[in-house]
Amino acid sequence: KAILIASPGFVKDQFLAHMMADAARNGTRVVLENKSLFVLAHAPSGYKHDLQQVLQSEHVLKRLENTKAAVETRALDSFFSMLNTDPARVVYGKSHVLYANELQAIQTLMIVDTLFRSHTLEERKLYVQLVDDVKNYGAQALQFSSLHVTGEQLTSMSGVAAILRFPIQDIDDV
């Protein structure tokens, strides 16, 4: 686990110093004992959309390599890379992902958490079953937070996508 503090300039350094001084003054042991978990990173600006760039930097990736956010970022990067180089090995959208699941072609399923909070029970059951199916045949299922930058990107593409084990030709006919 890690706590990422990113900002342009020296704001991140000043914030960490202030937080540590405040923790020492107030005797907040939890903060002081976990000082090593804090990761400082440069961000181009203070806007939320720059978080993706921060998460892709080498320094941050090394420190966060085993965290959920890093795994999701790598998976989404692989998806977009493959979408450009080998589009027959990726699918997105409900119908295409469900078809790929029927063929057990999914290697990595990426699904945003809002789909599990759908208004209809049938829709929620469908996505729970999809995740169970994918895990049962040995593939990876990643649940993205809709509040994270990667989750927002996935939401913009229907909320569900997959990297495939093998290419599926003519999937547009589905």
Order of alpha helices (4+ residues) and beta strands (2+ residues): beta-alpha-alpha-beta-alpha-alpha-alpha-beta-alpha-beta-alpha-beta-alpha-beta
